[in-house]
C-alpha cells in the first residue's frame, strides 16, 4: 500500500441538478468527519455536482489563504467540519432562491434574451455568481465581484495552513463540446478538450487544451481565457440541451483561417459521474458520489414518438454510466468508494421503515434548479451522509486510517427524529418527497386550499380583460393581435427559425426587416415584462408557499408541544 505522499485521491461529484448537489452535501459532511476531505487532491464535477464543487472549492480557498493567528495550528479535521457546517446552512439558503425562475425575473435581461445573442445560460452564470459564489468572495476578500474569473480562484495557500496530510485540491469542471462531442474541461489554469480512456481509433480531432500561462497564446486567446468566469464554467456544465442554450466561446480556435465558435453543453453527455477526468489525472484512489438518474424498469414503455426518444436517450446514458463505473471497479478493493442514490443494499440500515418507498421517492425527485424545501434537502443530505458512512465503514477504503467518532450534530440529522421514527410523520414526508418528483405545479399537489384560493381570481381577470378588449377593439382586431403576439414569441424563442433565416438570403432579408420593425415598436419589452411578472408571482407567492409547506422547524415545534402535554 502506498504511503500518504504516494496517494492521489480524487473526488467525483455527479450531475443531477440541485438534487445531486444536496446529496453530495451529506457526503461531504461524512468525509469531513472521517478526515478524508482535506486529503482530496482532485475534484471532478459535472452539472449539479459542479455547483457544490465550485462552492466548496471557494470555501477551501478562503480557509487555506486566511492568515493564521499567532500560535494557531494549521486547519485540520475540526476546521473542515466547521467549514462544511457553514456550507450546509448557506448553500441551502442559496438553493431556495430558485435559480430557474430568477432567470426571467429581470425584464431588461429578458429583453436581451429575446432580442440579441444573450442566452439563458449566460443569465444562469450571472445568477450562480450572485447567489452562490459572490457572497463567499465578498466575505473573505472584502470586495464585491460581479465576475469571478477562473484564473483568479487558484488556491495559493499560506504555508502555515498546510498540515502534513492537507492537500490543495485541483478543481475540474466538466462540460461537453458540441463541436466534436468530446469532454471539455474548465480548470483554474486551462480550458479545452480532454482525451479519455474511452476514445476509439476513429478520431474527429480535438480542440487542444490551452493553458492560460502558455507563452504561445495569441493576445486574443489570452484575453478570452482570462475572461472566462467561474459562473460560466458551472453554467456550461449544467447546460441541459433543450432547456438551456449552449454556452458560446468565440474566436478561441480557428477552423483553417476562419474563427470557430465553441458551443458547450452539459458534461453528462460524455460522463455524468465525473470519473473520466479523474482517470486522466491518474488518481490512485477515487471516491465517487453518483446522484444521477439511473435507468428504471418500465413494464409498459410508451410508444409515443417523444417518449420513445427520451427513453432511448436514458438507455444510452445508462450505457455510458456503466462503462465509466466498470473502469472504476477495476481499481480493486480498498482503492475506491462508490455511493449512488438508490443503493439497495443499505436502504434498510438507513431508513427504519418504508425503506424501499423512501429510496424510490428520493431517486425520483426532480433534477431541476428550482427551490428545494427543507424536508427535501434534509432528507437528501441525510441519505448521502448515512449511505457514505456505511459504505466507507464496510468496504475497507485504504485511506481510512482509523474509525473516527461523529462529532458534529448536523442539522439534517434531525430529519430522523422529526419524521422517520413516527409512522404518521414518515408518511407525510414520503408524500412530500413524491410531490417533489413533479417538475411544475408542485404547490398545488399538497392538498392545501391556499394555492387555489390565490389562483381563483386569475381566470376571471383574464376573461373580463379579454371581453373588454373584444368589445373595445372588435373581435377581428383582438384575434389578429393575439396571433401576432404568438408569432413574435415563436420568432424570438426558436433558434432553428433564426438559423434557417440566416442561411437563406430572402428569409434573411425578411428577418432583418421584421427585427427592425419589432425594435421600432419596442415589442420585446412588453413580452419581457410579462415574463418578469410571471416569475415574480411564482417567487413571491407560490414558491414561498411551497417552501412553507416543506418546513422542518414547524414539525419540531408541534412535536415539542405534544411531548409537553404528555
DOLUM-378448 format. One record per residue (C-alpha): residue in three letters; x, y, z. Coordinates in steps of 0.2 Angstrom, whole numbers, plus 5000, padded with zeros to 4 digits. Layout:
% DOLUM-378448
+-----+------+------+------+
|  aa |   px |   py |   pz |
+-----+------+------+------+
| ala |    X |    Y |    Z |
...
+-----+------+------+------+
***
This chain:
% DOLUM-378448
+-----+------+------+------+
|  aa |   px |   py |   pz |
+-----+------+------+------+
| unk | 5000 | 5000 | 5000 |
| unk | 5006 | 5017 | 4996 |
| unk | 5012 | 5030 | 5009 |
| unk | 5001 | 5045 | 5010 |
| unk | 5013 | 5055 | 4999 |
| unk | 5011 | 5042 | 4986 |
| unk | 4992 | 5043 | 4985 |
| unk | 4982 | 5054 | 4974 |
| unk | 4964 | 5055 | 4980 |
| unk | 4951 | 5060 | 4968 |
| unk | 4933 | 5065 | 4972 |
| unk | 4919 | 5064 | 4958 |
| unk | 4903 | 5073 | 4961 |
| unk | 4890 | 5068 | 4948 |
| unk | 4877 | 5078 | 4939 |
| unk | 4858 | 5079 | 4944 |
| unk | 4854 | 5097 | 4947 |
| unk | 4851 | 5103 | 4965 |
| unk | 4846 | 5085 | 4969 |
| unk | 4863 | 5079 | 4967 |
| unk | 4871 | 5095 | 4975 |
| unk | 4861 | 5091 | 4991 |
| unk | 4865 | 5073 | 4991 |
| unk | 4884 | 5077 | 4989 |
| unk | 4882 | 5089 | 5003 |
| unk | 4878 | 5075 | 5015 |
| unk | 4893 | 5065 | 5008 |
| unk | 4905 | 5080 | 5011 |
| unk | 4899 | 5080 | 5029 |
| unk | 4904 | 5062 | 5032 |
| unk | 4921 | 5064 | 5023 |
| unk | 4925 | 5079 | 5034 |
| unk | 4921 | 5069 | 5049 |
| unk | 4932 | 5055 | 5043 |
| unk | 4946 | 5067 | 5039 |
| unk | 4946 | 5062 | 5021 |
| unk | 4940 | 5079 | 5014 |
| unk | 4956 | 5088 | 5017 |
| unk | 4966 | 5074 | 5008 |
| unk | 4957 | 5076 | 4992 |
| unk | 4969 | 5080 | 4978 |
| unk | 4957 | 5082 | 4963 |
| unk | 4939 | 5087 | 4962 |
| unk | 4930 | 5082 | 4946 |
| unk | 4912 | 5088 | 4944 |
| unk | 4898 | 5088 | 4932 |
| unk | 4882 | 5098 | 4931 |
| unk | 4873 | 5100 | 4948 |
| unk | 4889 | 5092 | 4956 |
| unk | 4899 | 5107 | 4948 |
| unk | 4888 | 5120 | 4958 |
| unk | 4893 | 5112 | 4975 |
| unk | 4911 | 5108 | 4970 |
| unk | 4914 | 5126 | 4965 |
| unk | 4906 | 5132 | 4981 |
| unk | 4916 | 5120 | 4992 |
| unk | 4932 | 5125 | 4982 |
| unk | 4930 | 5143 | 4986 |
| unk | 4927 | 5139 | 5004 |
| unk | 4943 | 5129 | 5005 |
| unk | 4952 | 5144 | 4996 |
| unk | 4946 | 5155 | 5010 |
| unk | 4952 | 5143 | 5023 |
| unk | 4969 | 5140 | 5017 |
| unk | 4973 | 5158 | 5012 |
| unk | 4967 | 5166 | 5028 |
| unk | 4982 | 5172 | 5038 |
| unk | 4983 | 5161 | 5054 |
| unk | 4983 | 5169 | 5071 |
| unk | 4999 | 5168 | 5081 |
| unk | 5001 | 5151 | 5089 |
| unk | 4986 | 5143 | 5080 |
| unk | 4988 | 5126 | 5072 |
| unk | 4985 | 5123 | 5054 |
| unk | 4967 | 5119 | 5049 |
| unk | 4964 | 5101 | 5052 |
| unk | 4949 | 5089 | 5054 |
| unk | 4939 | 5101 | 5065 |
| unk | 4942 | 5116 | 5054 |
| unk | 4935 | 5106 | 5039 |
| unk | 4920 | 5100 | 5049 |
| unk | 4916 | 5118 | 5054 |
| unk | 4918 | 5124 | 5036 |
| unk | 4906 | 5110 | 5029 |
| unk | 4893 | 5115 | 5043 |
| unk | 4893 | 5133 | 5036 |
| unk | 4890 | 5126 | 5019 |
| unk | 4876 | 5115 | 5025 |
| unk | 4866 | 5131 | 5030 |
| unk | 4872 | 5144 | 5017 |
| unk | 4871 | 5133 | 5002 |
| unk | 4853 | 5128 | 5005 |
| unk | 4848 | 5146 | 5008 |
| unk | 4855 | 5149 | 4990 |
| unk | 4846 | 5134 | 4983 |
| unk | 4830 | 5141 | 4990 |
| unk | 4832 | 5157 | 4979 |
| unk | 4826 | 5147 | 4964 |
| unk | 4838 | 5149 | 4950 |
| unk | 4826 | 5143 | 4937 |
| unk | 4813 | 5156 | 4940 |
| unk | 4825 | 5170 | 4943 |
| unk | 4832 | 5168 | 4925 |
| unk | 4816 | 5178 | 4920 |
| unk | 4814 | 5189 | 4934 |
| unk | 4823 | 5204 | 4927 |
| unk | 4813 | 5212 | 4912 |
| unk | 4829 | 5220 | 4905 |
| unk | 4838 | 5204 | 4904 |
| unk | 4823 | 5196 | 4897 |
| unk | 4823 | 5209 | 4883 |
| unk | 4841 | 5205 | 4879 |
| unk | 4837 | 5186 | 4879 |
| unk | 4823 | 5189 | 4867 |
| unk | 4832 | 5202 | 4855 |
| unk | 4850 | 5199 | 4855 |
| unk | 4863 | 5185 | 4857 |
| unk | 4862 | 5184 | 4876 |
| unk | 4857 | 5167 | 4882 |
| unk | 4848 | 5160 | 4897 |
| unk | 4864 | 5150 | 4901 |
| unk | 4874 | 5167 | 4902 |
| unk | 4860 | 5173 | 4914 |
| unk | 4861 | 5157 | 4924 |
| unk | 4880 | 5160 | 4925 |
| unk | 4876 | 5178 | 4932 |
| unk | 4864 | 5171 | 4945 |
| unk | 4875 | 5157 | 4951 |
| unk | 4889 | 5170 | 4954 |
| unk | 4877 | 5182 | 4963 |
| unk | 4869 | 5170 | 4975 |
| unk | 4882 | 5156 | 4977 |
| unk | 4899 | 5162 | 4974 |
| unk | 4900 | 5181 | 4976 |
| unk | 4894 | 5180 | 4995 |
| unk | 4910 | 5169 | 4998 |
| unk | 4922 | 5180 | 4989 |
| unk | 4914 | 5196 | 4996 |
| unk | 4915 | 5189 | 5014 |
| unk | 4933 | 5183 | 5014 |
| unk | 4941 | 5195 | 5001 |
| unk | 4931 | 5210 | 5006 |
| unk | 4927 | 5215 | 4988 |
| unk | 4911 | 5213 | 4978 |
| unk | 4915 | 5204 | 4961 |
| unk | 4902 | 5203 | 4948 |
| unk | 4913 | 5192 | 4938 |
| unk | 4924 | 5179 | 4946 |
| unk | 4937 | 5174 | 4934 |
| unk | 4943 | 5156 | 4934 |
| unk | 4961 | 5162 | 4933 |
| unk | 4959 | 5172 | 4950 |
| unk | 4952 | 5157 | 4960 |
| unk | 4968 | 5146 | 4960 |
| unk | 4971 | 5142 | 4978 |
| unk | 4988 | 5149 | 4984 |
| unk | 4989 | 5143 | 5002 |
| unk | 4999 | 5151 | 5016 |
| unk | 5012 | 5138 | 5021 |
| unk | 5007 | 5139 | 5039 |
| unk | 4990 | 5132 | 5034 |
| unk | 4996 | 5116 | 5027 |
| unk | 4996 | 5102 | 5039 |
| unk | 5006 | 5086 | 5034 |
| unk | 4991 | 5077 | 5026 |
| unk | 4982 | 5093 | 5020 |
| unk | 4981 | 5094 | 5001 |
| unk | 4977 | 5108 | 4990 |
| unk | 4963 | 5102 | 4979 |
| unk | 4963 | 5104 | 4960 |
| unk | 4946 | 5108 | 4953 |
| unk | 4940 | 5101 | 4936 |
| unk | 4923 | 5107 | 4929 |
| unk | 4917 | 5096 | 4915 |
| unk | 4906 | 5100 | 4900 |
| unk | 4903 | 5093 | 4883 |
| unk | 4909 | 5101 | 4866 |
| unk | 4895 | 5101 | 4853 |
| unk | 4908 | 5104 | 4840 |
| unk | 4917 | 5087 | 4842 |
| unk | 4907 | 5078 | 4855 |
| unk | 4922 | 5077 | 4867 |
| unk | 4924 | 5080 | 4885 |
| unk | 4928 | 5099 | 4889 |
| unk | 4937 | 5104 | 4905 |
| unk | 4937 | 5120 | 4914 |
| unk | 4951 | 5122 | 4927 |
| unk | 4959 | 5137 | 4936 |
| unk | 4974 | 5135 | 4924 |
| unk | 4967 | 5129 | 4907 |
| unk | 4952 | 5126 | 4896 |
| unk | 4949 | 5114 | 4882 |
| unk | 4946 | 5096 | 4877 |
| unk | 4952 | 5081 | 4887 |
| unk | 4956 | 5064 | 4879 |
| unk | 4948 | 5050 | 4889 |
| unk | 4951 | 5031 | 4890 |
| unk | 4935 | 5028 | 4880 |
| unk | 4942 | 5037 | 4864 |
| unk | 4942 | 5025 | 4849 |
| unk | 4954 | 5025 | 4834 |
| unk | 4941 | 5035 | 4824 |
| unk | 4946 | 5052 | 4829 |
| unk | 4937 | 5068 | 4823 |
| unk | 4950 | 5079 | 4830 |
| unk | 4952 | 5088 | 4847 |
| unk | 4951 | 5106 | 4852 |
| unk | 4968 | 5107 | 4861 |
| unk | 4968 | 5111 | 4879 |
| unk | 4975 | 5129 | 4881 |
| unk | 4985 | 5134 | 4897 |
| unk | 4982 | 5152 | 4902 |
| unk | 5001 | 5154 | 4906 |
| unk | 5006 | 5147 | 4888 |
| unk | 5018 | 5160 | 4880 |
| unk | 5012 | 5154 | 4863 |
| unk | 4995 | 5160 | 4865 |
| unk | 4990 | 5175 | 4855 |
| unk | 4984 | 5191 | 4863 |
| unk | 4966 | 5187 | 4858 |
| unk | 4967 | 5169 | 4865 |
| unk | 4974 | 5175 | 4881 |
| unk | 4961 | 5188 | 4883 |
| unk | 4947 | 5176 | 4880 |
| unk | 4954 | 5163 | 4893 |
| unk | 4957 | 5177 | 4906 |
| unk | 4939 | 5182 | 4904 |
| unk | 4931 | 5165 | 4907 |
| unk | 4922 | 5166 | 4924 |
| unk | 4918 | 5153 | 4937 |
| unk | 4899 | 5156 | 4934 |
| unk | 4901 | 5152 | 4915 |
| unk | 4911 | 5136 | 4918 |
| unk | 4897 | 5130 | 4930 |
| unk | 4883 | 5135 | 4919 |
| unk | 4891 | 5126 | 4904 |
| unk | 4892 | 5111 | 4915 |
| unk | 4874 | 5112 | 4919 |
| unk | 4868 | 5117 | 4902 |
| unk | 4855 | 5103 | 4899 |
| unk | 4851 | 5103 | 4880 |
| unk | 4834 | 5108 | 4876 |
| unk | 4832 | 5118 | 4892 |
| unk | 4847 | 5130 | 4891 |
| unk | 4856 | 5136 | 4876 |
| unk | 4874 | 5131 | 4873 |
| unk | 4887 | 5142 | 4881 |
| unk | 4897 | 5150 | 4867 |
| unk | 4916 | 5154 | 4867 |
| unk | 4921 | 5163 | 4851 |
| unk | 4937 | 5165 | 4842 |
| unk | 4947 | 5154 | 4854 |
| unk | 4951 | 5142 | 4840 |
| unk | 4951 | 5143 | 4821 |
| unk | 4945 | 5131 | 4808 |
| unk | 4958 | 5134 | 4795 |
| unk | 4959 | 5153 | 4793 |
| unk | 4941 | 5156 | 4800 |
| unk | 4937 | 5159 | 4818 |
| unk | 4927 | 5145 | 4827 |
| unk | 4914 | 5146 | 4839 |
| unk | 4915 | 5133 | 4853 |
| unk | 4897 | 5128 | 4860 |
| unk | 4897 | 5119 | 4876 |
| unk | 4883 | 5109 | 4885 |
| unk | 4880 | 5098 | 4900 |
| unk | 4895 | 5087 | 4904 |
| unk | 4884 | 5072 | 4907 |
| unk | 4883 | 5069 | 4889 |
| unk | 4900 | 5062 | 4890 |
| unk | 4902 | 5057 | 4908 |
| unk | 4889 | 5061 | 4921 |
| unk | 4899 | 5054 | 4935 |
| unk | 4915 | 5065 | 4933 |
| unk | 4926 | 5049 | 4933 |
| unk | 4934 | 5052 | 4916 |
| unk | 4944 | 5067 | 4922 |
| unk | 4950 | 5058 | 4937 |
| unk | 4956 | 5043 | 4927 |
| unk | 4965 | 5056 | 4916 |
| unk | 4973 | 5063 | 4931 |
| unk | 4980 | 5046 | 4936 |
| unk | 4972 | 5046 | 4953 |
| unk | 4977 | 5031 | 4964 |
| unk | 4961 | 5032 | 4975 |
| unk | 4944 | 5038 | 4970 |
| unk | 4928 | 5042 | 4979 |
| unk | 4913 | 5043 | 4968 |
| unk | 4896 | 5051 | 4973 |
| unk | 4883 | 5047 | 4960 |
| unk | 4866 | 5055 | 4962 |
| unk | 4862 | 5055 | 4943 |
| unk | 4846 | 5047 | 4936 |
| unk | 4848 | 5028 | 4935 |
| unk | 4838 | 5019 | 4922 |
| unk | 4822 | 5012 | 4929 |
| unk | 4812 | 4997 | 4923 |
| unk | 4796 | 5000 | 4913 |
| unk | 4783 | 4986 | 4911 |
| unk | 4774 | 4996 | 4898 |
| unk | 4785 | 5008 | 4889 |
| unk | 4776 | 5022 | 4879 |
| unk | 4775 | 5021 | 4860 |
| unk | 4773 | 5039 | 4858 |
| unk | 4787 | 5047 | 4847 |
| unk | 4794 | 5059 | 4860 |
| unk | 4793 | 5047 | 4875 |
| unk | 4802 | 5034 | 4864 |
| unk | 4816 | 5046 | 4860 |
| unk | 4818 | 5051 | 4879 |
| unk | 4818 | 5033 | 4884 |
| unk | 4831 | 5029 | 4870 |
| unk | 4842 | 5044 | 4877 |
| unk | 4840 | 5036 | 4895 |
| unk | 4846 | 5020 | 4889 |
| unk | 4862 | 5027 | 4880 |
| unk | 4866 | 5037 | 4896 |
| unk | 4865 | 5022 | 4906 |
| unk | 4877 | 5013 | 4894 |
| unk | 4889 | 5027 | 4896 |
| unk | 4887 | 5026 | 4915 |
| unk | 4891 | 5008 | 4916 |
| unk | 4906 | 5009 | 4905 |
| unk | 4913 | 5023 | 4917 |
| unk | 4909 | 5013 | 4933 |
| unk | 4917 | 4997 | 4926 |
| unk | 4933 | 5006 | 4924 |
| unk | 4931 | 5012 | 4942 |
| unk | 4928 | 4995 | 4948 |
| unk | 4945 | 4989 | 4940 |
| unk | 4954 | 4999 | 4954 |
| unk | 4951 | 4984 | 4966 |
| unk | 4946 | 4983 | 4984 |
| unk | 4951 | 4997 | 4995 |
| unk | 4955 | 5009 | 4981 |
| unk | 4938 | 5016 | 4978 |
| unk | 4922 | 5020 | 4987 |
| unk | 4906 | 5022 | 4977 |
| unk | 4889 | 5029 | 4984 |
| unk | 4874 | 5030 | 4972 |
| unk | 4857 | 5037 | 4975 |
| unk | 4846 | 5021 | 4976 |
| unk | 4858 | 5009 | 4983 |
| unk | 4848 | 4993 | 4988 |
| unk | 4860 | 4985 | 5000 |
| unk | 4860 | 4999 | 5013 |
| unk | 4842 | 5006 | 5012 |
| unk | 4836 | 4995 | 5027 |
| unk | 4850 | 5001 | 5038 |
| unk | 4847 | 5019 | 5034 |
| unk | 4828 | 5020 | 5035 |
| unk | 4819 | 5012 | 5050 |
| unk | 4803 | 5009 | 5040 |
| unk | 4796 | 5010 | 5022 |
| unk | 4815 | 5010 | 5016 |
| unk | 4810 | 5004 | 4998 |
| unk | 4797 | 5018 | 4996 |
| unk | 4809 | 5031 | 5004 |
| unk | 4824 | 5027 | 4992 |
| unk | 4812 | 5026 | 4977 |
| unk | 4805 | 5043 | 4981 |
| unk | 4822 | 5051 | 4983 |
| unk | 4828 | 5043 | 4966 |
| unk | 4813 | 5051 | 4958 |
| unk | 4815 | 5069 | 4965 |
| unk | 4817 | 5082 | 4951 |
| unk | 4834 | 5086 | 4945 |
| unk | 4829 | 5104 | 4941 |
| unk | 4837 | 5120 | 4948 |
| unk | 4822 | 5127 | 4957 |
| unk | 4818 | 5128 | 4976 |
| unk | 4820 | 5113 | 4987 |
| unk | 4811 | 5113 | 5003 |
| unk | 4819 | 5109 | 5020 |
| unk | 4812 | 5092 | 5020 |
| unk | 4818 | 5088 | 5003 |
| unk | 4835 | 5095 | 5006 |
| unk | 4837 | 5087 | 5023 |
| unk | 4832 | 5070 | 5018 |
| unk | 4844 | 5070 | 5003 |
| unk | 4858 | 5076 | 5014 |
| unk | 4854 | 5063 | 5027 |
| unk | 4854 | 5050 | 5014 |
| unk | 4870 | 5055 | 5007 |
| unk | 4878 | 5056 | 5024 |
| unk | 4872 | 5039 | 5030 |
| unk | 4875 | 5030 | 5014 |
| unk | 4893 | 5036 | 5013 |
| unk | 4895 | 5032 | 5031 |
| unk | 4890 | 5014 | 5029 |
| unk | 4899 | 5011 | 5013 |
| unk | 4916 | 5018 | 5019 |
| unk | 4915 | 5008 | 5035 |
| unk | 4912 | 4992 | 5026 |
| unk | 4922 | 4992 | 5011 |
| unk | 4940 | 4994 | 5019 |
| unk | 4944 | 5010 | 5010 |
| unk | 4963 | 5011 | 5011 |
| unk | 4965 | 5029 | 5016 |
| unk | 4954 | 5027 | 5031 |
| unk | 4967 | 5026 | 5045 |
| unk | 4956 | 5023 | 5060 |
| unk | 4937 | 5025 | 5063 |
| unk | 4933 | 5042 | 5070 |
| unk | 4918 | 5046 | 5080 |
| unk | 4904 | 5058 | 5074 |
| unk | 4907 | 5074 | 5082 |
| unk | 4896 | 5086 | 5073 |
| unk | 4877 | 5087 | 5076 |
| unk | 4872 | 5090 | 5058 |
| unk | 4856 | 5099 | 5056 |
| unk | 4850 | 5087 | 5043 |
| unk | 4851 | 5073 | 5055 |
| unk | 4836 | 5079 | 5064 |
| unk | 4826 | 5073 | 5050 |
| unk | 4826 | 5055 | 5058 |
| unk | 4819 | 5061 | 5075 |
| unk | 4806 | 5073 | 5067 |
| unk | 4800 | 5061 | 5053 |
| unk | 4807 | 5044 | 5051 |
| unk | 4803 | 5037 | 5068 |
| unk | 4785 | 5041 | 5068 |
| unk | 4773 | 5032 | 5056 |
| unk | 4761 | 5047 | 5053 |
| unk | 4776 | 5059 | 5050 |
| unk | 4785 | 5047 | 5040 |
| unk | 4770 | 5045 | 5028 |
| unk | 4769 | 5064 | 5027 |
| unk | 4787 | 5065 | 5022 |
| unk | 4785 | 5052 | 5010 |
| unk | 4771 | 5061 | 5002 |
| unk | 4781 | 5077 | 5001 |
| unk | 4795 | 5068 | 4993 |
| unk | 4783 | 5061 | 4980 |
| unk | 4776 | 5078 | 4976 |
| unk | 4795 | 5083 | 4974 |
| unk | 4796 | 5072 | 4958 |
| unk | 4785 | 5084 | 4949 |
| unk | 4793 | 5097 | 4938 |
| unk | 4779 | 5110 | 4939 |
| unk | 4764 | 5115 | 4949 |
| unk | 4770 | 5106 | 4965 |
| unk | 4762 | 5118 | 4977 |
| unk | 4745 | 5113 | 4970 |
| unk | 4748 | 5094 | 4974 |
| unk | 4749 | 5096 | 4993 |
| unk | 4730 | 5096 | 4995 |
| unk | 4730 | 5113 | 5003 |
| unk | 4717 | 5126 | 4999 |
| unk | 4728 | 5142 | 4999 |
| unk | 4736 | 5140 | 4982 |
| unk | 4719 | 5138 | 4974 |
| unk | 4711 | 5152 | 4983 |
| unk | 4725 | 5163 | 4977 |
| unk | 4724 | 5157 | 4959 |
| unk | 4705 | 5159 | 4958 |
| unk | 4704 | 5177 | 4953 |
| unk | 4716 | 5174 | 4938 |
| unk | 4704 | 5166 | 4926 |
| unk | 4690 | 5179 | 4930 |
| unk | 4703 | 5193 | 4927 |
| unk | 4709 | 5186 | 4910 |
| unk | 4691 | 5183 | 4904 |
| unk | 4685 | 5200 | 4909 |
| unk | 4700 | 5208 | 4901 |
| unk | 4698 | 5198 | 4885 |
| unk | 4679 | 5203 | 4884 |
| unk | 4684 | 5221 | 4887 |
| unk | 4696 | 5221 | 4873 |
| unk | 4685 | 5212 | 4861 |
| unk | 4671 | 5225 | 4864 |
| unk | 4683 | 5239 | 4863 |
| unk | 4693 | 5235 | 4848 |
| unk | 4682 | 5222 | 4839 |
| unk | 4685 | 5203 | 4839 |
| unk | 4694 | 5203 | 4822 |
| unk | 4707 | 5215 | 4828 |
| unk | 4709 | 5206 | 4845 |
| unk | 4712 | 5189 | 4837 |
| unk | 4724 | 5197 | 4825 |
| unk | 4734 | 5205 | 4839 |
| unk | 4734 | 5189 | 4848 |
| unk | 4740 | 5179 | 4833 |
| unk | 4754 | 5192 | 4830 |
| unk | 4759 | 5191 | 4848 |
| unk | 4761 | 5172 | 4846 |
| unk | 4771 | 5174 | 4830 |
| unk | 4783 | 5186 | 4840 |
| unk | 4785 | 5173 | 4854 |
| unk | 4789 | 5159 | 4841 |
| unk | 4801 | 5170 | 4832 |
| unk | 4811 | 5176 | 4846 |
| unk | 4812 | 5159 | 4855 |
| unk | 4815 | 5147 | 4841 |
| unk | 4834 | 5146 | 4837 |
| unk | 4831 | 5135 | 4822 |
| unk | 4820 | 5148 | 4813 |
| unk | 4834 | 5161 | 4816 |
| unk | 4847 | 5149 | 4809 |
| unk | 4836 | 5145 | 4794 |
| unk | 4833 | 5163 | 4790 |
| unk | 4852 | 5167 | 4791 |
| unk | 4855 | 5153 | 4778 |
| unk | 4843 | 5159 | 4765 |
| unk | 4845 | 5176 | 4758 |
| unk | 4827 | 5181 | 4755 |
| unk | 4822 | 5174 | 4773 |
| unk | 4837 | 5184 | 4780 |
| unk | 4831 | 5200 | 4772 |
| unk | 4813 | 5196 | 4780 |
| unk | 4821 | 5193 | 4796 |
| unk | 4831 | 5209 | 4796 |
| unk | 4815 | 5219 | 4792 |
| unk | 4805 | 5210 | 4805 |
| unk | 4818 | 5214 | 4818 |
| unk | 4819 | 5232 | 4814 |
| unk | 4800 | 5233 | 4815 |
| unk | 4800 | 5224 | 4832 |
| unk | 4813 | 5236 | 4838 |
| unk | 4805 | 5251 | 4832 |
| unk | 4788 | 5246 | 4840 |
| unk | 4798 | 5240 | 4856 |
| unk | 4788 | 5224 | 4856 |
| unk | 4801 | 5214 | 4865 |
| unk | 4799 | 5225 | 4881 |
| unk | 4781 | 5220 | 4884 |
| unk | 4785 | 5202 | 4882 |
| unk | 4800 | 5204 | 4894 |
| unk | 4789 | 5212 | 4907 |
| unk | 4776 | 5198 | 4906 |
| unk | 4789 | 5185 | 4909 |
| unk | 4796 | 5195 | 4923 |
| unk | 4779 | 5197 | 4931 |
| unk | 4775 | 5179 | 4930 |
| unk | 4792 | 5175 | 4938 |
| unk | 4789 | 5187 | 4952 |
| unk | 4772 | 5180 | 4956 |
| unk | 4779 | 5162 | 4956 |
| unk | 4794 | 5168 | 4968 |
| unk | 4784 | 5179 | 4979 |
| unk | 4768 | 5169 | 4981 |
| unk | 4769 | 5151 | 4976 |
| unk | 4787 | 5147 | 4979 |
| unk | 4785 | 5154 | 4997 |
| unk | 4770 | 5143 | 5000 |
| unk | 4780 | 5128 | 4993 |
| unk | 4794 | 5131 | 5005 |
| unk | 4782 | 5134 | 5019 |
| unk | 4774 | 5118 | 5017 |
| unk | 4791 | 5109 | 5017 |
| unk | 4797 | 5117 | 5033 |
| unk | 4805 | 5106 | 5046 |
| unk | 4805 | 5118 | 5061 |
| unk | 4786 | 5119 | 5061 |
| unk | 4785 | 5100 | 5064 |
| unk | 4798 | 5101 | 5078 |
| unk | 4788 | 5114 | 5087 |
| unk | 4772 | 5103 | 5086 |
| unk | 4782 | 5088 | 5092 |
| unk | 4788 | 5098 | 5107 |
| unk | 4771 | 5103 | 5111 |
| unk | 4764 | 5085 | 5111 |
| unk | 4778 | 5080 | 5122 |
| unk | 4774 | 5095 | 5134 |
| unk | 4756 | 5089 | 5135 |
| unk | 4762 | 5072 | 5140 |
+-----+------+------+------+
***
